[in-house]
Every structure is written in C-alpha cells, then in structure tokens.
Amino acid sequence: MSEEDHGRGQRDVRSAALWAAGSQYCVFALQFATSVVISRFFLRPEEIGLFSVALAAAMIVAIIRDLGLTRYIGRHPTADDDTIRHCTVIAVLFSFVIGAVILALAWPAAQFYGEPRLFGILALIAASYVLAPWSIVPVAVLSRRLDFRATFTIEGAAAVANSACSLILAMLGFSAESLAWAMIAQAATRALMAQAWQPTPFSLDVRLSRLKEIAGFGSGSALLYLSGGISLRMPDLIVGRMRGMEAAGLFSRGVALAGQLHNLVAGAVSTIYYPAFARLRDEGHDLGPYYERVVGAHGAIVWPAMVLLAVLSEPVILLLYGEGWAEAAPLLAWVALAECCFVALPLHMDLPILTGRLRQLLWFNLADTFLAVGTLAVGAAIGLEAAAASRVVWGIGWFVIYAAWMQRIVGFRWPSMIRTYLRSAGLAGVTALPAVFAITIWKTPASLGFAGLVAAAGGSGAAWLIAIFLLRHPAREDLVSMANHALEPLRRRWRPRPA
C-alpha cells in the first residue's frame, strides 16, 4: 500500500470521525434537553422508573435485534447486493420474532411488578421494534462505507421525531406512555430516512444456504449480546423489584446521565472504530499500537469527564432536574466513576469478533454478566446507594476478567498501557481540582448554581487543556491532529488568495 493511499485512508477516518462526532453531539443535545424538560416539569421519578423497567425488560430481548447483521456487513469483503438482500430478509423476519417475544412478556412483567400499565408500555415498545429492520441494514451499509454524513441526517431526524413526540404527549398528560409512543415515532422516522439514503428492498429471492450462513454468524453474536444485555439492563429490573419504581427512576436517571456524557465525549468516535480496525486488519497492520492510541484517547477524554461529573454530581442534578431528583446525585457519582473502568479496555467485544474469537468471547461475557448481576443484587439488598456503588466493584472485576485476554488478542504492550493509565489518572485528578475547590471552599454543592457550575466547569476545562500537555499525555498528538483537520476548511476559506 502506497504512502499516499495510507494518508488518504487516515483522512477518510478523520472525516468519518468528525461526522460521527457531529451526529452524536447534536443527537445528544436534543435528547438531553428533552430528558431534562420532561423530568423537571412533566414526569415524576416513579413514572420515569415505570418506563425504565419496561424498556429494560424489552431491551434484554431486543439487544439482539439486528442478529449481528451490522458487524456481518461491516466485515464482509464486498457487501454486495446479494448479501444485502439476504440480510434484509433476516432482519425483517427476526424483528417480528423480537416483537412477539416482548409482547408475550408484557403480561407476566405487569403481574410480577404489580403494575398493570407495564403491559401497554411493553406493547408499544414491541411495535417500535417491528419497524427497526428497515433502518438496521441501510445504516450498516452506510457505516461500512464510513458515510457518516448520511447517518448524521438519519439519526438527527429520528431524534427530532422522538423528542417532539415525547414532549407533546407528556404535556398532554400521557405520563410514561409518552416515552413509549416516542420510540415508535423515532423508529418510523429512522426507517423512512434510512431507506431514502440507502434503499434495501425486501425480496424473497433468497437461498436457504445463504440465510443459514448469515444467521449462523448472527446466532453466536445474539447469545453474546443477550448476555451483555442482561448485565446492562438488569439494574433497572432488580432495583425496581427490590426498591420500588421511584428508586428505579432515580437509579436510571443517574445511569442515563453518566452514559449520555460518556457518549458525548467518546461515543461518536467509537462508532468508527470497528470499520477502521477492520480496514487495518485487511491491510495487514499490527493492531497493538493503534489500540494503545484508542486507550489513550479514552483516558484523555472520558476519565476526566467522568471524574468531573462525579465531583459535580449534586449541583448538576439540582440544576437540571430540581430538588425532586436530589437523591439521584450520589448514584450519579458512583456510576460515573464506574465508567472509567469500562473504557480502560475499549472494543472488548468488537475486536474479538473481528479476529474470529466469538466463542471465547461468549464465555468471558457470561462471567462478566454473572459478576454484574451478583454485585448489583447484593448492593440493592443493602440500599439504593449501595446498588450504585456496586457498579464500581463490577467495573474493577470487569477489567480483571478481560485484561489478559485482550492483550493476547491485540498485542498491546503493558508498560505503554500502564503509563497511559497513570497519565490519564493524573489528568483526571488535575481536571477535577477547580471543581473540588468550587464545592468545598468557594461554595457548597447546593449553593453553586448555574453561574458557579459554569465557572467550575470552565476552570476544569482550562486545567485539562494545560495538564494534557504538561503531563505529555499520549493522546495529545491525536487530539491536535483532529482539531487541525476540523479547522482546515476554515483555514482554506480565510487563507489569502494568490495575486
């Protein structure tokens, strides 16, 4: 491969990252603003908890809704029309299975929790998943081509539909059901937009042998994602059962806020990692050095952001959601700290799948799931804050489970990783110092207010910018390169033209 082609490939990845980031940030801003308005003015914690429990029950099944098709298309050598046609048929058929299973769970779930409204909410959620296949395959094809400009449009339109529907129905008094109807509006909009960008007509001109081959790949992935879905979605179910719907609402709000910030600062770029590493594998590159750079990027961005969120959890909750949600603040702090563990080994599912270790990954994931559910159950039995603190215990155990195995797969160097972890921890500590000063010496968490929160965040941002260079963090060069790439169009526009 020529140096020119390699440079062009790097520019393609940077452009994809910027479009993915733009999409993630716009969608995040809209969804975040919607959740704040709904939680502060329209829905109480117990209503949010009711929807969270319903969504968690559905997502344990629906986590496998694409049957591994996204990754199958992403790793396929050509992703030709025949492949797309077969994937579309599988997606459509499987979506009806998912919808039927969720609907079948609706009545038992309502009885188990003593909440008759769970039946109707789960029925609406089931309907939304029937629409999913018309966007899954087109978006997978666009992502494979690194066409994140198209996915930006698709996801943005879907987010607008979700926000508009949930806000209007919540104002009209539809309670938790407004969030379920919004899922239908979002799924329908995403499907229409995806088909407009990348049509994937449904056709029964398929071969049974090819369907079995694709489904065979997906079945292994399905078991894997089912296991992962249990560990991710069980918290709402366990807390809702053991501590009640109000506690489930508080817990889900803390988890959601930490997850939203994580996606804001790193989730956008993460969407390009799988196709980017697939390209590196196809070109015969050693994955280890690239993986170390990914770890550095997460440590430079996610660790400081999560530690800062943990420090400012109380003023953030009070400012966004009001006094009625104050009990979510310590929960948010624990969950935010736990997020640092889960980004210490990024791509822990993607790279094993990419390198053909799906069966081994399943066993590791089952151990991870057992640990997640076990620690949460113990914590929830003690209390709501203990349930949140159990996420940190799970995170540490998660790292222990995957660390040595990921090293064998990727071939990263432990000395380099340890140096990156230490510098990321130092960067996070320096970043948090202005915030700690703001809530302990300058003011209290309850009296910080909007202006104080902005000042604390601004001071922490300045501290992060200085520290990332003083500590010689390994991600600084990649971050500077990304910034230069983003600013290049402006430079070209304002560059003096030759006489």
NULOLUM-449944 format. One record per residue (C-alpha): residue number from 0; residue in one letter; y, x, z. Coordinates in pm, whole numbers. Layout:
% residues N
ATOM  num  residuo      c2      c1      c3
ATOM  NUM        A       Y       X       Z
...
% end
This chain:
% residues 499
ATOM  num  residuo      c2      c1      c3
ATOM    0        M       0       0       0
ATOM    1        S     337     147    -101
ATOM    2        E     619     209     143
ATOM    3        E     832     -41     -49
ATOM    4        D     568    -314     -13
ATOM    5        H     530    -237     356
ATOM    6        G     906    -263     404
ATOM    7        R     915    -590     217
ATOM    8        G     636    -723     440
ATOM    9        Q     831    -628     753
ATOM   10        R    1141    -804     619
ATOM   11        D     932   -1116     547
ATOM   12        V     802   -1117     903
ATOM   13        R    1154   -1073    1047
ATOM   14        S    1287   -1358     830
ATOM   15        A     997   -1578     937
ATOM   16        A    1065   -1490    1299
ATOM   17        L    1430   -1588    1266
ATOM   18        W    1350   -1922    1103
ATOM   19        A    1080   -1989    1362
ATOM   20        A    1325   -1899    1638
ATOM   21        G    1590   -2129    1490
ATOM   22        S    1343   -2414    1476
ATOM   23        Q    1223   -2352    1830
ATOM   24        Y    1573   -2331    1975
ATOM   25        C    1702   -2643    1801
ATOM   26        V    1397   -2848    1896
ATOM   27        F    1410   -2714    2250
ATOM   28        A    1778   -2801    2289
ATOM   29        L    1720   -3157    2172
ATOM   30        Q    1406   -3215    2377
ATOM   31        F    1557   -3053    2683
ATOM   32        A    1874   -3263    2665
ATOM   33        T    1663   -3576    2618
ATOM   34        S    1442   -3498    2918
ATOM   35        V    1746   -3434    3136
ATOM   36        V    1918   -3760    3041
ATOM   37        I    1601   -3966    3081
ATOM   38        S    1504   -3809    3414
ATOM   39        R    1855   -3825    3559
ATOM   40        F    1958   -4175    3451
ATOM   41        F    1659   -4386    3349
ATOM   42        L    1317   -4286    3481
ATOM   43        R    1216   -4209    3839
ATOM   44        P     966   -3934    3937
ATOM   45        E     682   -4186    3971
ATOM   46        E     748   -4317    3617
ATOM   47        I     750   -3964    3475
ATOM   48        G     432   -3899    3673
ATOM   49        L     264   -4205    3523
ATOM   50        F     329   -4084    3170
ATOM   51        S     235   -3726    3261
ATOM   52        V    -104   -3837    3392
ATOM   53        A    -167   -4046    3079
ATOM   54        L     -62   -3762    2849
ATOM   55        A    -274   -3512    3042
ATOM   56        A    -581   -3734    3015
ATOM   57        A    -524   -3774    2641
ATOM   58        M    -447   -3408    2579
ATOM   59        I    -772   -3286    2731
ATOM   60        V    -937   -3451    2431
ATOM   61        A    -652   -3418    2180
ATOM   62        I    -610   -3044    2237
ATOM   63        I    -882   -3008    1972
ATOM   64        R    -713   -3249    1732
ATOM   65        D    -692   -3002    1443
ATOM   66        L   -1053   -2879    1492
ATOM   67        G    -941   -2521    1435
ATOM   68        L    -805   -2604    1089
ATOM   69        T    -474   -2425    1144
ATOM   70        R    -647   -2097    1215
ATOM   71        Y    -909   -2155     946
ATOM   72        I    -636   -2194     684
ATOM   73        G    -442   -1903     832
ATOM   74        R    -736   -1662     800
ATOM   75        H    -875   -1792     468
ATOM   76        P    -836   -1537     186
ATOM   77        T    -678   -1781     -60
ATOM   78        A    -638   -2128      98
ATOM   79        D    -690   -2277    -248
ATOM   80        D    -673   -2646    -341
ATOM   81        D   -1044   -2696    -277
ATOM   82        T   -1008   -2558      76
ATOM   83        I    -702   -2772     147
ATOM   84        R    -876   -3085      18
ATOM   85        H   -1178   -3033     244
ATOM   86        C    -958   -2953     544
ATOM   87        T    -758   -3271     489
ATOM   88        V   -1071   -3486     487
ATOM   89        I   -1194   -3329     809
ATOM   90        A    -852   -3372     973
ATOM   91        V    -832   -3742     884
ATOM   92        L   -1185   -3822     995
ATOM   93        F   -1153   -3628    1317
ATOM   94        S    -822   -3792    1407
ATOM   95        F    -992   -4132    1417
ATOM   96        V   -1257   -3989    1645
ATOM   97        I    -990   -3849    1878
ATOM   98        G    -802   -4179    1881
ATOM   99        A   -1120   -4373    1957
ATOM  100        V   -1214   -4141    2244
ATOM  101        I    -868   -4166    2401
ATOM  102        L    -876   -4544    2370
ATOM  103        A   -1221   -4553    2530
ATOM  104        L   -1085   -4351    2823
ATOM  105        A    -789   -4583    2877
ATOM  106        W    -953   -4849    3092
ATOM  107        P   -1160   -4612    3312
ATOM  108        A    -848   -4400    3371
ATOM  109        A    -646   -4706    3471
ATOM  110        Q    -917   -4804    3718
ATOM  111        F    -959   -4451    3856
ATOM  112        Y    -590   -4414    3938
ATOM  113        G    -532   -4778    4029
ATOM  114        E    -256   -4800    3766
ATOM  115        P    -312   -5082    3511
ATOM  116        R     -21   -4957    3296
ATOM  117        L    -216   -4644    3212
ATOM  118        F    -426   -4850    2969
ATOM  119        G    -131   -4946    2748
ATOM  120        I      25   -4599    2759
ATOM  121        L    -301   -4433    2660
ATOM  122        A    -348   -4684    2377
ATOM  123        L      -6   -4590    2235
ATOM  124        I     -84   -4219    2267
ATOM  125        A    -413   -4276    2084
ATOM  126        A    -224   -4438    1796
ATOM  127        S       4   -4135    1766
ATOM  128        Y    -291   -3902    1716
ATOM  129        V    -422   -4108    1427
ATOM  130        L    -108   -4001    1238
ATOM  131        A    -146   -3630    1321
ATOM  132        P    -371   -3513    1031
ATOM  133        W    -104   -3582     770
ATOM  134        S     107   -3303     921
ATOM  135        I    -157   -3060    1053
ATOM  136        V    -280   -2929     718
ATOM  137        P      59   -2910     538
ATOM  138        V     220   -2725     830
ATOM  139        A     -77   -2486     845
ATOM  140        V     -33   -2406     475
ATOM  141        L     342   -2351     517
ATOM  142        S     286   -2129     822
ATOM  143        R      29   -1924     633
ATOM  144        R     295   -1852     372
ATOM  145        L     541   -1771     654
ATOM  146        D     760   -2053     519
ATOM  147        F     921   -2135     850
ATOM  148        R    1227   -2274     676
ATOM  149        A    1014   -2574     581
ATOM  150        T     857   -2605     926
ATOM  151        F    1210   -2590    1071
ATOM  152        T    1300   -2904     877
ATOM  153        I     976   -3082     963
ATOM  154        E     982   -3012    1336
ATOM  155        G    1353   -3080    1361
ATOM  156        A    1323   -3424    1204
ATOM  157        A    1024   -3508    1424
ATOM  158        A    1213   -3403    1738
ATOM  159        V    1511   -3620    1644
ATOM  160        A    1281   -3919    1599
ATOM  161        N    1119   -3857    1937
ATOM  162        S    1449   -3820    2121
ATOM  163        A    1613   -4120    1961
ATOM  164        C    1318   -4348    2025
ATOM  165        S    1264   -4238    2387
ATOM  166        L    1632   -4266    2477
ATOM  167        I    1684   -4607    2318
ATOM  168        L    1370   -4757    2470
ATOM  169        A    1437   -4602    2812
ATOM  170        M    1788   -4754    2811
ATOM  171        L    1633   -5089    2722
ATOM  172        G    1404   -5070    3025
ATOM  173        F    1070   -4976    2866
ATOM  174        S    1004   -4731    3152
ATOM  175        A     721   -4479    3099
ATOM  176        E     609   -4664    2788
ATOM  177        S     925   -4548    2609
ATOM  178        L     785   -4192    2607
ATOM  179        A     458   -4310    2453
ATOM  180        W     634   -4502    2176
ATOM  181        A     842   -4190    2109
ATOM  182        M     520   -3998    2043
ATOM  183        I     434   -4245    1766
ATOM  184        A     781   -4210    1613
ATOM  185        Q     753   -3831    1626
ATOM  186        A     405   -3822    1470
ATOM  187        A     505   -4059    1189
ATOM  188        T     820   -3861    1106
ATOM  189        R     637   -3528    1113
ATOM  190        A     370   -3667     880
ATOM  191        L     621   -3800     629
ATOM  192        M     827   -3481     626
ATOM  193        A     521   -3255     604
ATOM  194        Q     381   -3447     309
ATOM  195        A     718   -3428     136
ATOM  196        W     724   -3047     170
ATOM  197        Q     356   -2977     108
ATOM  198        P     161   -3277     -26
ATOM  199        T    -207   -3284      69
ATOM  200        P    -350   -3597     -94
ATOM  201        F    -663   -3743      58
ATOM  202        S    -963   -3726    -174
ATOM  203        L   -1334   -3783    -118
ATOM  204        D   -1417   -3535    -394
ATOM  205        V   -1574   -3301    -140
ATOM  206        R   -1902   -3119     -86
ATOM  207        L   -2105   -3170     228
ATOM  208        S   -2192   -2800     248
ATOM  209        R   -1825   -2703     249
ATOM  210        L   -1741   -2965     510
ATOM  211        K   -2017   -2825     732
ATOM  212        E   -1888   -2471     684
ATOM  213        I   -1531   -2563     785
ATOM  214        A   -1647   -2789    1068
ATOM  215        G   -1873   -2509    1190
ATOM  216        F   -1572   -2283    1238
ATOM  217        G   -1381   -2568    1397
ATOM  218        S   -1660   -2670    1635
ATOM  219        G   -1652   -2330    1804
ATOM  220        S   -1276   -2350    1827
ATOM  221        A   -1300   -2708    1955
ATOM  222        L   -1510   -2604    2255
ATOM  223        L   -1268   -2323    2321
ATOM  224        Y    -959   -2540    2310
ATOM  225        L   -1128   -2814    2511
ATOM  226        S   -1187   -2559    2785
ATOM  227        G    -829   -2439    2760
ATOM  228        G    -701   -2796    2759
ATOM  229        I    -876   -2866    3086
ATOM  230        S    -706   -2573    3260
ATOM  231        L    -365   -2667    3118
ATOM  232        R    -381   -3043    3169
ATOM  233        M    -582   -3075    3489
ATOM  234        P    -280   -3010    3715
ATOM  235        D    -121   -3348    3641
ATOM  236        L    -455   -3524    3679
ATOM  237        I    -550   -3355    4004
ATOM  238        V    -205   -3380    4162
ATOM  239        G    -172   -3743    4051
ATOM  240        R    -505   -3832    4209
ATOM  241        M    -467   -3630    4531
ATOM  242        R     -91   -3656    4598
ATOM  243        G      19   -3969    4403
ATOM  244        M     228   -4044    4094
ATOM  245        E     560   -3934    4243
ATOM  246        A     412   -3594    4325
ATOM  247        A     267   -3575    3974
ATOM  248        G     612   -3644    3831
ATOM  249        L     775   -3371    4041
ATOM  250        F     500   -3123    3957
ATOM  251        S     506   -3199    3585
ATOM  252        R     884   -3160    3574
ATOM  253        G     862   -2815    3731
ATOM  254        V     581   -2709    3497
ATOM  255        A     761   -2853    3193
ATOM  256        L    1090   -2678    3270
ATOM  257        A     922   -2339    3309
ATOM  258        G     721   -2398    2992
ATOM  259        Q    1030   -2505    2800
ATOM  260        L    1219   -2190    2896
ATOM  261        H     916   -1979    2806
ATOM  262        N     902   -2142    2464
ATOM  263        L    1276   -2099    2424
ATOM  264        V    1275   -1725    2482
ATOM  265        A     941   -1633    2323
ATOM  266        G     756   -1930    2181
ATOM  267        A     935   -1925    1846
ATOM  268        V     840   -1568    1763
ATOM  269        S     485   -1631    1890
ATOM  270        T     423   -1871    1603
ATOM  271        I     432   -1586    1352
ATOM  272        Y     201   -1351    1544
ATOM  273        Y    -128   -1492    1413
ATOM  274        P     -44   -1471    1039
ATOM  275        A     131   -1136    1099
ATOM  276        F    -172    -984    1271
ATOM  277        A    -398   -1135    1004
ATOM  278        R    -191    -950     744
ATOM  279        L    -214    -626     943
ATOM  280        R    -591    -666     969
ATOM  281        D    -624    -728     596
ATOM  282        E    -415    -417     524
ATOM  283        G    -640    -206     748
ATOM  284        H    -384    -121    1015
ATOM  285        D    -473     -26    1373
ATOM  286        L    -374    -328    1583
ATOM  287        G    -321    -141    1909
ATOM  288        P      34      -8    1854
ATOM  289        Y     153    -343    1720
ATOM  290        Y       1    -523    2018
ATOM  291        E     182    -289    2256
ATOM  292        R     508    -384    2085
ATOM  293        V     430    -753    2134
ATOM  294        V     362    -693    2504
ATOM  295        G     692    -507    2526
ATOM  296        A     881    -794    2363
ATOM  297        H     735   -1048    2605
ATOM  298        G     804    -825    2903
ATOM  299        A    1162    -765    2797
ATOM  300        I    1240   -1132    2741
ATOM  301        V    1000   -1360    2929
ATOM  302        W     971   -1168    3256
ATOM  303        P    1348   -1150    3325
ATOM  304        A    1394   -1512    3218
ATOM  305        M    1117   -1640    3445
ATOM  306        V    1226   -1437    3748
ATOM  307        L    1583   -1558    3695
ATOM  308        L    1462   -1918    3673
ATOM  309        A    1264   -1874    3996
ATOM  310        V    1570   -1741    4179
ATOM  311        L    1796   -2019    4049
ATOM  312        S    1536   -2297    4065
ATOM  313        E    1719   -2510    4324
ATOM  314        P    2065   -2512    4162
ATOM  315        V    1903   -2566    3820
ATOM  316        I    1706   -2871    3939
ATOM  317        L    2002   -3019    4126
ATOM  318        L    2238   -2972    3834
ATOM  319        L    2002   -3107    3569
ATOM  320        Y    1816   -3387    3743
ATOM  321        G    2007   -3467    4061
ATOM  322        E    1913   -3500    4427
ATOM  323        G    1623   -3731    4349
ATOM  324        W    1432   -3438    4200
ATOM  325        A    1522   -3174    4464
ATOM  326        E    1160   -3138    4576
ATOM  327        A    1072   -3001    4232
ATOM  328        A    1275   -2681    4294
ATOM  329        P    1013   -2478    4489
ATOM  330        L     747   -2598    4248
ATOM  331        L     951   -2469    3955
ATOM  332        A     994   -2129    4125
ATOM  333        W     619   -2079    4172
ATOM  334        V     530   -2193    3821
ATOM  335        A     799   -1971    3667
ATOM  336        L     660   -1665    3845
ATOM  337        A     310   -1753    3727
ATOM  338        E     432   -1748    3365
ATOM  339        C     489   -1371    3399
ATOM  340        C     113   -1324    3441
ATOM  341        F      24   -1526    3134
ATOM  342        V     245   -1324    2897
ATOM  343        A     117    -989    3022
ATOM  344        L    -170   -1021    2772
ATOM  345        P     -37   -1227    2480
ATOM  346        L    -256   -1357    2198
ATOM  347        H    -559   -1365    2428
ATOM  348        M    -709   -1643    2215
ATOM  349        D    -567   -1562    1872
ATOM  350        L    -684   -1204    1836
ATOM  351        P   -1045   -1263    1948
ATOM  352        I   -1067   -1546    1693
ATOM  353        L    -910   -1325    1427
ATOM  354        T   -1160   -1046    1494
ATOM  355        G   -1464   -1276    1498
ATOM  356        R   -1535   -1289    1873
ATOM  357        L   -1521   -1665    1916
ATOM  358        R   -1847   -1697    2113
ATOM  359        Q   -1746   -1429    2363
ATOM  360        L   -1403   -1586    2396
ATOM  361        L   -1560   -1916    2492
ATOM  362        W   -1737   -1760    2792
ATOM  363        F   -1421   -1588    2908
ATOM  364        N   -1228   -1912    2868
ATOM  365        L   -1482   -2105    3071
ATOM  366        A   -1443   -1857    3357
ATOM  367        D   -1065   -1891    3326
ATOM  368        T   -1091   -2272    3336
ATOM  369        F   -1314   -2268    3642
ATOM  370        L   -1061   -2046    3821
ATOM  371        A    -765   -2266    3718
ATOM  372        V    -922   -2592    3835
ATOM  373        G   -1066   -2442    4153
ATOM  374        T    -743   -2282    4274
ATOM  375        L    -544   -2594    4192
ATOM  376        A    -782   -2825    4377
ATOM  377        V    -762   -2607    4687
ATOM  378        G    -383   -2590    4666
ATOM  379        A    -340   -2965    4609
ATOM  380        A    -558   -3038    4911
ATOM  381        I    -312   -2838    5124
ATOM  382        G       9   -2976    4978
ATOM  383        L     230   -3008    4672
ATOM  384        E     398   -2668    4706
ATOM  385        A      62   -2503    4768
ATOM  386        A     -59   -2659    4443
ATOM  387        A     230   -2490    4262
ATOM  388        A     168   -2159    4441
ATOM  389        S    -196   -2172    4327
ATOM  390        R     -67   -2114    3972
ATOM  391        V      30   -1759    4071
ATOM  392        V    -318   -1697    4211
ATOM  393        W    -464   -1830    3887
ATOM  394        G    -233   -1609    3682
ATOM  395        I    -340   -1291    3862
ATOM  396        G    -705   -1386    3825
ATOM  397        W    -648   -1470    3458
ATOM  398        F    -517   -1119    3394
ATOM  399        V    -819    -965    3567
ATOM  400        I   -1057   -1176    3356
ATOM  401        Y    -910   -1081    3018
ATOM  402        A    -760    -733    3060
ATOM  403        A   -1055    -501    2989
ATOM  404        W   -1193    -723    2714
ATOM  405        M    -862    -743    2529
ATOM  406        Q    -833    -365    2547
ATOM  407        R   -1170    -327    2375
ATOM  408        I   -1071    -576    2105
ATOM  409        V    -723    -448    2026
ATOM  410        G    -749     -83    2125
ATOM  411        F    -419     -63    2311
ATOM  412        R    -351     233    2542
ATOM  413        W    -345     157    2914
ATOM  414        P     -88     428    3001
ATOM  415        S     152     278    2748
ATOM  416        M      86     -76    2877
ATOM  417        I     140      26    3239
ATOM  418        R     470     195    3153
ATOM  419        T     576    -122    2974
ATOM  420        Y     479    -341    3271
ATOM  421        L     672    -120    3514
ATOM  422        R     983    -118    3297
ATOM  423        S     958    -494    3242
ATOM  424        A     932    -548    3618
ATOM  425        G    1232    -323    3674
ATOM  426        L    1424    -506    3403
ATOM  427        A    1340    -843    3562
ATOM  428        G    1449    -720    3904
ATOM  429        V    1783    -587    3780
ATOM  430        T    1842    -906    3581
ATOM  431        A    1790   -1121    3893
ATOM  432        L    2029    -923    4117
ATOM  433        P    2351   -1110    4021
ATOM  434        A    2173   -1443    4071
ATOM  435        V    2041   -1338    4412
ATOM  436        F    2395   -1236    4512
ATOM  437        A    2529   -1572    4391
ATOM  438        I    2298   -1786    4607
ATOM  439        T    2281   -1568    4919
ATOM  440        I    2622   -1404    4965
ATOM  441        W    2869   -1580    4738
ATOM  442        K    2747   -1938    4781
ATOM  443        T    2433   -2138    4868
ATOM  444        P    2187   -2284    4613
ATOM  445        A    2310   -2636    4688
ATOM  446        S    2679   -2548    4654
ATOM  447        L    2656   -2321    4349
ATOM  448        G    2742   -2597    4100
ATOM  449        F    2781   -2572    3725
ATOM  450        A    3052   -2304    3720
ATOM  451        G    2864   -2091    3971
ATOM  452        L    2540   -2129    3778
ATOM  453        V    2708   -2023    3456
ATOM  454        A    2865   -1725    3631
ATOM  455        A    2532   -1622    3785
ATOM  456        A    2353   -1655    3453
ATOM  457        G    2629   -1464    3275
ATOM  458        G    2614   -1182    3526
ATOM  459        S    2238   -1167    3496
ATOM  460        G    2263   -1161    3118
ATOM  461        A    2503    -866    3133
ATOM  462        A    2274    -689    3380
ATOM  463        W    1978    -744    3144
ATOM  464        L    2168    -603    2848
ATOM  465        I    2267    -289    3036
ATOM  466        A    1928    -238    3202
ATOM  467        I    1722    -270    2883
ATOM  468        F    1892      46    2754
ATOM  469        L    1921     233    3083
ATOM  470        L    1552     177    3157
ATOM  471        R    1464     273    2799
ATOM  472        H    1250     -37    2763
ATOM  473        P    1013      -5    2464
ATOM  474        A    1128    -337    2320
ATOM  475        R    1489    -233    2279
ATOM  476        E    1443     -97    1925
ATOM  477        D    1267    -412    1803
ATOM  478        L    1536    -633    1958
ATOM  479        V    1813    -428    1796
ATOM  480        S    1631    -447    1463
ATOM  481        M    1601    -826    1491
ATOM  482        A    1970    -856    1578
ATOM  483        N    2071    -640    1283
ATOM  484        H    1853    -845    1049
ATOM  485        A    2010   -1168    1175
ATOM  486        L    2362   -1031    1132
ATOM  487        E    2306    -878     789
ATOM  488        P    2414   -1193     593
ATOM  489        L    2744   -1191     785
ATOM  490        R    2793    -823     713
ATOM  491        R    2735    -880     342
ATOM  492        R    2981   -1168     340
ATOM  493        W    3259    -973     510
ATOM  494        R    3187    -634     352
ATOM  495        P    3482    -526     130
ATOM  496        R    3402    -563    -236
ATOM  497        P    3440    -252    -452
ATOM  498        A    3758    -244    -656
% end
